[in-house]
Amino acid sequence: MDTAAAAASLLAPAAKPRHAPRGILPPLLHSRHRAARALLAVRCCAHSRAPPPPPPLPHADGSDSSSCAAAHPRLRLRRLADEFRALPTDADRARRLLSLAAALPRLPDPDRAPGNRVMGCVARVWLASRLDAAGRMRFAADSDSELSRGYCACLVAALDGAAPEEALAVDPADPALAPLGRVGVAAAARSRASTWHNVLVAMQKRARAAIAAREGRHLGDPFPSLVIARDGAVRAQGSYAEAQAMFLSPDDSKISELVNVLMKKKIGVVAHFYMDPEVQGILTAAKKKWPHIYVSDSLVMADSAVKMAEAGCDYITVLGVDFMSENVRAILDQAGFNKVGVYRMSSEQIGCSLADAASSSQYTNFLREASGSFPSLHVIYINTSLETKAHAHELVPTITCTSSNVVPTILQAFAQIPDLNVWYGPDSYMGANIADLFQRMASMSDEEIAKIHQDHNRKSISSLLPRLHYYQDGNCMVHDMFGHEVVEKIKEQYCDAFLTAHFEVPGEMFSLAMEAKPRGMGVVGSTQNILDFIKDHLKEALDRNVDEHLQFVLGTESGMITSIVAAVRELFDLYSSSQERANIEVEIVFPVSSDAVSKTSINGSHHPGSSVARDFNNLNVVPGVSSGEGCSIHGGCASCPYMKMNTLESLLKICHQLPDRDNKLSLYQARKFNVKTPLGKSIAEVGCEPILHMRHFQATKRLSDKLVHQVVHGNNLHSRLTIFPLVLSRWLW
């Protein structure tokens, strides 16, 4: 529907409802005079004259706080929702909303300031608030869209004059309030339906601040953050953010040195998003001169290495943890590039707490239980070693997954194979989050579920819940930091910001982002999903071309900041030809945990290029800021110490010594598996098969016939059962 048609639909005459319920808003009347009288209930809690600053807000028109507080805000909103629900058509509801907008007083210009903007709304929305002498919240709101003003009018009518605790008692997800959101607005305007929700969340944030001020409680310093301006300049808040920003403009001599050796020796570079910011800054700049550099999530690293080999690269350097270099080596071999050298960045083991969990005896016991349940499919996270994948696949038919495709993979498996049991591992947080997501889906309508997966409905989702199993003793040490302490601070200070969360974070952080997702303010997924979410919202802001400050809470490893800044700057450059460029800023917030892990020496000093102990238990926890990372604005953000073992010095050292004629780099070579599995097959061959099953799923959206046959008829079932003790003993040995 085009704009004109949408407007005609909204304003077209509608049939008068037979029975309009009595409530805080009278029924819609045809006469303008009577319509104005019908809105007195809204205006009784609106504002008409300004008190002394700050901030300048009008007092209630002809009423005091007690009269506005006569009903609980939750009750007022439910009665409003009932009235909207009783109207017969979307056009009637839209007209009611527009009439409320007409009655809402305009905010004075000083209150229409950037600091009062509500994020996440299609239109510009402003919210001003204060705590009056009686200890009640006084709200005023405005928008440059009439429909959004209507939502604001509903919320001002309900919450103005309420106690802060009463405002917080309103549940934005209350199903009874649905008519105030998406239901009751014409289809052409439903993109604005999240406005009322986002304004309510902003009101509740102000209420929390009012309670803290009343109790004399300091909310604490904000998290560190980086603000990227329209001209590409970066402002840093906190020394940790300053350290991140310092590497966004790398040294030209280091860039030239790296590019020259890469070009001369035909070396490709694949690196993970969680790389050290200094290295990422140089790689990002070097890519403009040497195209065979790619920074991505773990799945795409191996694909990029194959493309580099096809383009003529003789060597691939891998900046990541060991299972990533192993995967690159194996995929190159599978593609016929076994002569291309693959090098990691340390002579020591570059571990991963999550990958280590999958090679434990506890995980083997998990697979033993799976092998005794028929039919079963093992869905293993890509962030595990090739050896783990190989041994697992010989015990239980296995397919790998990423954080972005794990949900579609599991749903398709349940839809494609009757009575299937799915065993997911090793990430316990992701497993719990998947189970939580499916529980949420079980309460959705069939239509909503079909949008997620066309072959499922409420009945099928409910039936699969008992057959979904996940490992409960494995997690990423970085994502483990997004626990209760961080979540509580986000609720208090960042609840109105855009929330991003990797699928591996603890359930509290996952729930926050999931709750924000329906109103367009949250994303849960992979590192690439998070990056795309930020880019999409920036594109929308650039298309609107109005002054805007977009604030994103980064719910994953802070090493992503380099890629985010590069993507944001690229979009700013793309829109640089606009005749009148609005002042648009993007702020990336780094959540801080007092459990932050930092690289330290024995005496507590910090050296940017220092090695990290291989044993997770030997990593030091820094309670302060003496080492540059701690539990304050100055640092302590989620940062993987293993990833930081991939230094620029190591990369240059390896590149300069290639080709390795004297075998000095043998300890830096990616492990190549020449041993056999207990069933006599190559570990590399068997370990790659679950990855190939995932490739098939990505291309076709279905499990391969081969994998289905393995699940339904047994993946060498008799051999697996008879040889299992041998597999277990060899694996643990």
C-alpha positions in Angstrom: 0.0 0.0 0.0 1.5 3.4 -1.0 1.5 6.4 1.3 -1.7 8.0 -0.2 -3.6 4.8 0.0 -2.5 4.3 3.6 -3.6 7.8 4.5 -7.0 7.2 2.9 -7.4 3.9 4.8 -6.6 5.6 8.1 -9.0 8.5 7.5 -11.9 6.8 5.8 -15.2 6.9 7.7 -15.8 3.8 9.8 -18.9 2.2 11.2 -19.9 3.4 14.7 -19.3 0.6 17.3 -22.5 -0.8 18.7 -21.3 -1.0 22.2 -18.4 1.2 23.3 -17.2 0.3 26.9 -17.0 3.0 29.5 -13.5 3.7 30.7 -11.0 6.5 31.2 -11.5 7.6 27.5 -15.1 8.0 26.3 -16.2 6.6 23.0 -15.2 8.4 19.8 -17.9 11.0 18.8 -18.4 12.5 15.4 -18.6 16.1 16.5 -15.3 17.9 16.9 -16.7 19.7 20.0 -17.8 16.5 21.7 -14.5 14.7 20.6 -12.6 17.4 22.4 -14.7 16.9 25.5 -14.1 13.2 25.2 -10.4 13.7 25.6 -10.6 15.5 28.9 -9.5 12.4 30.7 -6.3 12.4 28.8 -5.7 16.1 29.3 -6.3 15.8 33.1 -2.8 14.2 33.2 -1.2 16.3 30.5 0.8 19.4 31.1 0.0 23.1 30.5 2.5 25.4 32.3 6.2 25.1 32.9 7.8 24.7 36.3 11.3 26.0 37.1 14.1 24.0 35.4 15.7 21.5 35.2 14.1 20.1 33.2 11.2 22.5 32.3 8.0 20.5 32.4 4.4 21.7 32.6 2.2 21.0 35.6 -1.0 19.0 35.3 -4.0 20.9 33.9 -6.4 21.6 36.7 -5.4 18.5 38.7 -3.0 17.5 41.4 -0.9 14.4 41.9 -3.5 12.6 43.9 -6.1 12.8 41.2 -3.8 11.5 38.6 -2.8 8.7 40.9 -6.4 7.5 41.5 -5.8 4.4 39.4 -2.7 2.3 39.0 -0.9 2.9 35.7 -1.2 -0.8 34.9 -5.0 -0.6 35.3 -5.3 2.6 33.2 -3.3 1.0 30.3 -5.5 -2.2 30.4 -8.6 -0.1 30.3 -7.2 1.8 27.4 -6.4 -1.5 25.7 -9.9 -2.7 26.3 -11.3 0.4 24.6 -9.1 -0.1 21.6 -9.9 -3.8 21.4 -13.7 -2.9 21.4 -13.4 -0.8 18.3 -14.4 -2.8 15.2 -11.8 -1.9 12.6 -8.1 -0.9 12.3 -9.3 2.4 10.8 -11.4 3.1 13.9 -8.4 2.5 16.1 -6.2 4.6 14.0 -8.7 7.5 14.2 -8.8 7.1 17.9 -5.1 7.3 18.1 -5.0 10.4 15.9 -7.6 12.1 18.1 -5.5 11.4 21.2 -2.5 12.9 19.4 -4.4 16.1 18.7 -5.1 16.5 22.4 -1.5 16.0 23.6 0.2 19.3 24.3 3.3 20.1 22.3 6.7 19.9 24.1 8.5 23.3 24.3 11.6 23.5 22.1 14.1 23.1 25.0 12.6 19.7 25.7 12.8 18.6 22.1 16.5 18.1 22.6 18.7 15.1 21.5 19.1 14.0 25.1 15.4 13.4 25.3 15.1 11.4 22.1 13.7 7.9 22.5 15.7 5.3 20.5 14.1 2.7 18.3 11.2 4.7 17.0 10.7 5.2 13.2 9.6 8.8 13.9 11.4 11.2 16.2 10.0 10.9 19.7 11.0 13.0 22.7 10.3 12.2 26.4 10.8 14.7 29.3 10.4 13.8 32.9 10.8 15.0 36.5 10.0 13.9 40.0 7.5 16.4 41.6 7.4 17.5 45.3 5.0 14.7 46.1 7.5 12.1 44.8 5.5 11.2 41.7 6.7 11.0 38.1 5.7 13.8 35.7 6.0 12.9 32.1 5.5 14.8 28.9 6.2 13.5 25.4 6.0 14.6 21.7 6.7 13.3 18.2 6.9 14.6 14.7 4.5 11.8 13.7 0.8 12.0 14.7 0.5 8.2 15.2 3.5 8.2 17.5 2.0 11.2 19.3 -1.1 9.1 19.9 1.0 6.4 21.5 2.7 9.0 23.7 -0.7 10.4 24.7 -1.8 7.0 25.9 1.3 6.6 28.0 1.3 10.1 29.4 -2.4 9.6 30.3 -1.5 6.4 32.2 1.8 7.1 33.8 1.9 10.8 34.5 1.5 11.4 38.2 2.3 7.8 39.1 4.8 6.8 41.8 8.1 5.5 40.3 7.4 2.0 41.7 4.0 2.0 39.9 5.6 2.9 36.6 8.0 0.0 37.0 5.2 -2.4 37.8 3.9 -2.1 34.2 5.0 -5.0 32.2 5.8 -3.9 28.6 5.2 -7.5 27.5 1.8 -7.8 29.1 -0.4 -9.5 26.5 -3.4 -7.5 27.8 -1.7 -4.4 26.4 -1.4 -5.8 22.9 -4.0 -3.4 21.4 -1.8 -0.5 22.4 1.0 -2.0 20.2 0.7 -3.8 17.0 -3.0 -4.7 17.2 -5.3 -1.8 16.4 -3.1 0.0 13.9 -3.6 -0.1 10.2 -1.0 -2.3 8.4 0.7 0.6 6.7 1.5 2.1 10.1 2.6 -1.0 12.0 6.2 -0.1 11.7 5.5 2.6 14.3 3.8 0.2 16.7 6.9 -0.3 18.7 6.9 3.4 19.7 4.6 2.9 22.7 6.7 0.0 23.9 10.0 2.0 23.6 8.5 5.1 25.2 7.3 3.0 28.1 10.8 1.5 28.6 12.3 5.0 28.5 9.7 6.1 31.1 10.7 3.2 33.3 14.4 4.0 33.0 13.6 7.5 34.3 11.6 5.9 37.2 14.6 3.8 38.2 16.8 6.8 38.2 14.3 8.7 40.4 14.2 5.8 42.9 18.0 5.7 43.0 18.2 9.5 43.6 15.5 9.3 46.3 17.5 6.6 48.1 20.7 8.5 47.7 22.1 5.6 45.7 24.6 6.3 42.9 23.9 4.2 39.8 27.6 4.0 39.1 29.8 5.1 36.3 28.6 4.3 32.8 30.2 1.5 30.9 33.2 2.4 28.6 32.1 3.3 25.1 33.2 4.6 21.7 31.2 7.2 19.8 31.7 7.2 16.0 30.7 10.6 14.5 29.4 11.4 11.0 32.8 12.5 9.9 34.4 9.2 11.1 36.0 10.7 14.2 35.9 8.6 17.4 35.3 9.8 20.9 36.3 7.4 23.7 34.9 7.3 27.3 37.1 5.4 29.8 40.7 4.3 29.4 39.7 0.9 28.1 37.8 2.5 25.3 40.7 4.9 24.7 43.0 1.9 24.2 40.5 0.4 21.7 40.3 3.7 19.8 44.1 4.2 19.8 44.5 1.3 17.4 41.8 2.4 14.9 44.3 4.7 13.3 47.3 2.4 12.9 50.9 3.2 12.2 51.5 3.7 8.4 55.0 2.1 8.6 53.6 -1.1 10.2 50.9 -1.2 7.5 53.5 -0.9 4.8 55.8 -3.5 6.3 52.9 -6.0 6.5 51.5 -5.3 3.0 55.0 -5.6 1.4 55.7 -9.0 2.9 52.2 -10.4 2.2 52.4 -9.3 -1.4 56.0 -10.5 -2.0 55.4 -14.0 -0.5 51.7 -14.4 -1.5 50.4 -14.8 2.0 46.7 -14.7 2.9 45.4 -13.7 6.3 42.2 -14.9 8.0 41.4 -13.6 11.4 38.5 -13.8 13.8 36.4 -10.8 14.9 37.7 -11.2 18.5 41.3 -10.4 17.4 43.4 -7.9 19.3 42.3 -4.3 18.3 45.9 -3.3 17.3 46.2 -6.2 14.9 42.7 -5.7 13.5 43.3 -2.0 13.0 46.4 -2.8 10.9 44.7 -5.6 9.0 41.7 -3.4 8.2 44.0 -0.8 6.7 46.2 -3.3 5.0 43.2 -4.9 3.2 42.8 -1.8 1.1 46.2 -2.6 -0.5 46.2 -6.4 -0.3 42.8 -8.0 -0.8 43.7 -11.4 0.6 42.9 -10.4 4.2 39.6 -11.3 5.8 38.2 -10.8 9.3 35.1 -12.8 10.1 33.5 -15.3 12.4 35.0 -18.8 12.6 32.8 -20.4 9.9 33.8 -18.0 7.1 37.5 -18.1 8.0 38.0 -21.5 6.3 35.9 -20.5 3.2 38.0 -17.4 2.8 41.2 -19.4 3.0 40.0 -21.6 0.1 39.3 -18.5 -2.0 42.7 -17.1 -1.2 44.3 -20.4 -2.3 42.3 -20.4 -5.5 43.6 -16.8 -6.1 47.2 -18.0 -5.8 48.2 -17.6 -2.2 51.0 -20.0 -1.2 50.5 -19.6 2.6 47.6 -18.8 4.9 48.2 -17.3 8.3 45.4 -17.9 10.8 44.8 -15.4 13.7 42.5 -17.3 16.0 42.5 -20.2 18.4 43.8 -23.7 17.5 40.6 -25.3 16.3 40.3 -22.5 13.8 43.7 -23.2 12.2 42.9 -26.9 12.2 39.6 -26.3 10.4 41.4 -24.1 7.8 44.0 -26.9 7.3 41.4 -29.6 6.9 39.1 -27.6 4.6 42.0 -26.7 2.4 43.0 -30.3 2.2 39.5 -31.3 1.3 39.5 -28.7 -1.5 42.8 -30.0 -2.9 45.1 -27.4 -1.6 47.2 -29.6 0.6 50.4 -27.9 -0.5 49.3 -24.5 0.8 51.0 -23.9 4.1 48.8 -22.9 7.1 50.4 -21.2 10.1 49.1 -20.2 13.6 50.5 -17.4 15.6 52.1 -19.1 18.6 54.5 -22.0 19.3 52.3 -22.7 22.3 48.8 -24.0 22.5 46.2 -21.3 21.8 43.3 -22.9 23.7 39.6 -22.3 24.0 37.6 -23.1 27.1 34.6 -24.1 25.0 36.5 -26.4 22.7 38.2 -27.9 25.7 34.8 -28.7 27.2 33.9 -30.8 24.2 37.0 -33.0 24.5 36.4 -33.9 28.2 35.3 -37.2 29.6 32.0 -35.5 30.7 31.2 -34.7 27.1 32.0 -38.3 26.0 29.5 -39.5 28.7 27.0 -37.1 27.1 27.5 -38.7 23.7 27.3 -42.2 25.3 23.8 -41.3 26.5 22.9 -39.9 23.1 24.1 -43.1 21.3 21.7 -45.2 23.5 18.7 -43.1 22.4 17.4 -43.9 18.9 17.0 -42.0 16.6 19.5 -39.3 17.7 21.3 -36.4 16.0 24.2 -34.7 17.6 24.4 -30.9 16.8 27.9 -29.7 17.7 29.0 -26.1 17.7 31.5 -25.2 15.0 33.9 -23.8 17.7 35.3 -27.3 18.5 38.3 -29.2 17.3 38.3 -31.4 14.2 39.3 -34.4 16.4 36.3 -33.8 18.6 34.0 -33.7 15.6 35.5 -36.9 14.2 35.2 -38.9 17.4 31.6 -37.5 18.0 30.5 -38.4 14.5 31.6 -42.0 14.9 29.5 -42.3 18.1 26.4 -40.3 17.1 25.5 -38.9 13.6 26.7 -35.3 13.8 26.2 -32.0 12.1 28.0 -28.8 13.0 26.2 -25.5 13.5 27.0 -21.8 14.1 25.3 -19.4 16.4 23.4 -18.0 13.4 22.1 -21.3 12.0 21.7 -23.5 15.1 18.0 -22.8 15.5 17.0 -23.5 11.9 19.2 -26.6 11.9 17.4 -28.1 15.0 13.9 -27.1 13.8 14.5 -28.7 10.4 15.9 -31.8 11.9 12.8 -32.2 14.1 10.6 -31.5 11.1 12.4 -33.9 8.8 13.0 -36.9 11.1 10.0 -38.3 13.1 10.5 -38.9 16.9 14.0 -37.5 16.7 16.2 -36.8 19.7 18.5 -33.8 19.3 21.7 -33.5 21.4 23.3 -30.1 21.4 26.7 -29.2 22.7 29.1 -28.2 24.1 28.0 -24.6 24.9 25.7 -24.8 27.9 24.5 -21.2 27.7 23.6 -21.6 24.0 21.8 -24.8 24.8 19.8 -23.2 27.6 19.0 -20.3 25.3 17.8 -22.6 22.5 15.5 -24.4 25.0 14.2 -21.1 26.3 13.5 -19.9 22.7 11.5 -23.0 22.0 9.6 -22.6 25.2 8.7 -19.1 24.1 7.7 -20.4 20.6 5.3 -23.0 22.3 3.2 -20.1 23.5 3.1 -18.3 20.0 0.3 -18.7 17.5 0.7 -21.1 14.6 1.0 -18.2 12.2 3.9 -16.7 14.2 5.7 -20.1 14.5 5.3 -20.6 10.7 7.2 -17.4 10.1 10.1 -19.0 11.9 9.8 -22.4 10.4 7.0 -23.3 8.0 6.8 -27.0 9.0 6.1 -26.3 12.7 3.2 -25.2 14.8 2.4 -25.0 18.6 1.7 -28.8 18.7 5.0 -29.8 17.1 7.0 -27.3 19.1 5.5 -28.5 22.4 6.1 -32.2 21.4 9.8 -31.6 20.6 10.7 -29.9 23.9 11.2 -33.2 25.8 13.4 -34.5 23.0 15.8 -31.6 23.0 18.9 -32.3 25.2 21.9 -30.0 25.7 25.3 -30.4 27.5 25.3 -28.5 30.8 29.0 -28.2 31.6 30.6 -26.1 28.9 30.9 -22.4 28.2 33.0 -19.6 26.7 35.0 -17.9 29.4 34.4 -14.5 27.8 30.6 -14.8 27.4 30.4 -16.1 31.0 31.1 -12.5 32.0 27.7 -11.3 30.9 26.0 -12.4 34.1 23.8 -10.9 36.8 26.0 -7.9 37.7 26.2 -6.7 34.1 22.6 -7.4 33.3 21.3 -5.4 36.3 23.4 -2.4 35.2 22.0 -2.7 31.7 18.5 -2.8 33.1 19.1 0.4 35.1 21.2 2.5 32.6 20.8 1.0 29.2 17.3 -0.5 28.9 16.4 2.0 26.2 19.5 1.3 24.1 19.8 -1.3 21.3 20.8 -4.6 23.0 23.0 -7.2 21.2 23.8 -10.6 22.6 25.8 -13.5 21.2 23.9 -16.8 21.4 26.6 -18.0 23.9 25.8 -15.5 26.7 24.1 -16.5 29.9 20.3 -16.6 30.0 19.8 -13.2 31.7 21.6 -11.3 29.0 19.9 -13.5 26.4 16.5 -12.7 27.8 17.1 -9.0 27.8 18.0 -9.0 24.1 15.1 -11.4 23.3 12.6 -9.1 25.1 14.0 -6.1 23.2 13.8 -7.9 19.9 10.0 -7.6 19.2 10.2 -3.9 19.4 13.2 -3.7 17.1 15.7 -3.0 19.9 17.5 -6.3 20.3 19.3 -9.0 18.4 20.5 -12.5 19.4 22.8 -14.4 17.2 26.3 -14.7 15.8 29.0 -12.0 15.6 27.9 -11.4 12.0 24.3 -11.1 13.0 25.3 -8.4 15.6 27.3 -6.5 13.0 24.4 -6.7 10.5 22.0 -5.4 13.1 24.1 -2.4 13.8 24.5 -1.7 10.1 20.8 -2.0 9.4 19.8 0.5 12.1 22.4 2.9 10.9 21.1 2.6 7.3 17.6 3.4 8.5 18.9 6.5 10.4 20.9 7.7 7.4 17.8 7.3 5.2 15.7 9.4 7.6 18.6 11.9 7.7 17.6 13.5 11.0 19.9 14.2 14.0 20.2 10.9 15.9 22.4 9.2 18.5 22.3 5.4 18.2 23.5 3.5 21.3 24.3 -0.2 21.1 25.3 -2.4 24.0 27.9 -4.9 22.7 26.9 -8.3 24.2 30.0 -10.2 23.0 33.8 -10.0 22.9 35.1 -6.4 22.7 37.4 -7.3 19.8 34.5 -6.8 17.4 34.8 -3.0 17.8 37.4 -2.7 14.9 35.0 -4.4 12.4 32.1 -2.3 13.7 33.9 1.0 13.4 35.0 0.1 9.9 31.5 -0.9 8.8 30.0 2.3 10.4 32.6 4.5 8.7 32.0 2.8 5.4 28.2 3.6 5.6 28.9 7.2 6.6 31.1 7.5 3.5 28.5 5.9 1.3 25.9 8.6 2.4 28.4 11.5 2.3 26.9 12.9 -0.8 23.7 14.0 1.0 23.1 17.7 0.5 22.2 18.3 4.1 23.8 15.7 6.3 22.1 15.2 9.7 24.3 14.8 12.8 24.1 11.0 13.3 26.3 9.3 15.9 26.8 5.6 16.7 27.8 4.7 20.3 29.2 1.2 21.1 29.0 0.4 24.8 31.3 -2.3 26.3 29.7 -4.0 29.3 32.0 -4.3 32.3 32.3 -7.2 34.6 34.2 -7.3 37.9 35.1 -10.9 36.9 37.1 -9.6 33.9 40.0 -11.7 33.0 43.2 -9.8 32.2 46.7 -10.6 31.0 49.1 -10.0 33.9 52.6 -11.0 34.9 53.4 -12.2 38.4 53.9 -8.8 39.8 50.7 -7.5 38.2 52.2 -5.4 35.5 50.6 -5.5 32.1 52.4 -5.8 28.8 50.4 -5.6 25.5 52.5 -8.2 23.8 52.8 -10.6 26.7 52.0 -14.3 26.4 49.0 -15.7 28.1 49.2 -18.8 30.3 47.8 -21.8 28.6 46.1 -23.1 31.7 42.7 -21.3 32.2 43.1 -21.7 35.9 46.3 -19.6 35.8 44.7 -16.6 34.2 44.6 -13.8 36.7 41.4 -11.9 37.7 42.1 -8.2 38.1 39.8 -6.5 40.6 41.1 -3.0 39.9 42.5 -0.9 37.1 46.2 -1.2 37.7 46.8 -3.4 34.7 44.5 -1.4 32.4 41.6 -3.9 32.6 39.4 -4.1 35.7 35.9 -3.6 37.2 35.4 0.1 36.3 34.9 2.5 33.5 38.6 1.9 32.7 38.2 -1.6 31.5 37.3 -5.2 32.4 35.2 -5.6 29.3 34.7 -9.0 27.8 38.1 -9.8 26.2 39.4 -13.3 25.3 43.0 -13.7 26.5 43.6 -16.6 24.1 42.7 -14.5 21.1 45.1 -11.8 22.3 48.0 -14.3 21.8 47.7 -13.5 18.1 50.0 -10.5 18.1 51.3 -8.3 15.2 54.8 -9.3 16.1 54.0 -13.0 15.7 52.4 -12.3 12.3 55.3 -10.4 11.0 57.8 -12.9 12.4 56.1 -15.8 10.6 55.7 -13.9 7.3 59.3 -12.8 7.2 60.5 -16.4 7.8 58.4 -17.9 5.0 59.2 -20.1 3.1 60.3 -22.2 6.1 63.2 -24.0 4.5 65.0 -24.7 7.8 61.8 -25.9 9.5 62.1 -23.3 12.2 58.3 -22.7 12.1 57.3 -26.3 12.7 55.6 -25.5 16.0 53.6 -22.7 14.2 52.1 -25.0 11.6 48.5 -25.9 11.9 48.0 -29.5 13.0 47.4 -31.9 10.2 45.7 -35.1 11.3 47.3 -38.2 9.8 46.0 -40.6 12.4 43.0 -42.9 12.1 39.8 -43.0 14.1 39.0 -46.2 16.0 36.9 -47.3 13.0 40.0 -46.9 10.8 39.1 -43.7 9.0 41.1 -40.5 8.7 40.3 -38.0 11.5 40.4 -35.2 8.9 37.9 -37.0 6.7 35.5 -37.9 9.4 35.9 -34.6 11.2 35.0 -32.7 8.0 31.8 -34.7 7.3 29.7 -32.9 10.0 30.9 -29.6 8.4 29.9 -30.8 5.0 26.5 -31.8 6.4 26.1 -28.2 7.6 27.2 -26.9 4.1 24.4 -28.9 2.5 21.9 -27.6 5.0 23.0 -24.0 4.3 22.6 -24.5 0.6 19.3 -26.4 0.6 17.7 -25.7 4.0 17.3 -29.5 4.5 19.4 -32.2 6.1 21.2 -34.3 3.5 19.9 -37.7 2.6 23.2 -39.2 3.8 22.8 -37.6 7.2 19.1 -38.6 7.5 20.1 -42.2 6.5 22.8 -42.2 9.2 20.3 -41.0 11.8 17.4 -43.3 10.9 19.3 -46.4 9.9 22.4 -46.0 12.1 25.8 -44.5 11.4 27.5 -47.9 11.5 25.3 -48.5 14.5 26.6 -52.1 15.3 30.2 -51.0 15.0 29.6 -47.9 17.1 28.0 -49.9 20.0 30.7 -52.6 19.9 33.6 -50.3 19.6 32.4 -47.6 22.0 34.6 -48.7 24.9 37.7 -48.6 22.6 36.7 -45.1 21.3 36.2 -43.9 24.9 39.5 -45.2 26.2 41.5 -43.9 23.2 39.9 -40.5 23.3 40.4 -40.0 27.0 44.0 -41.4 26.8 
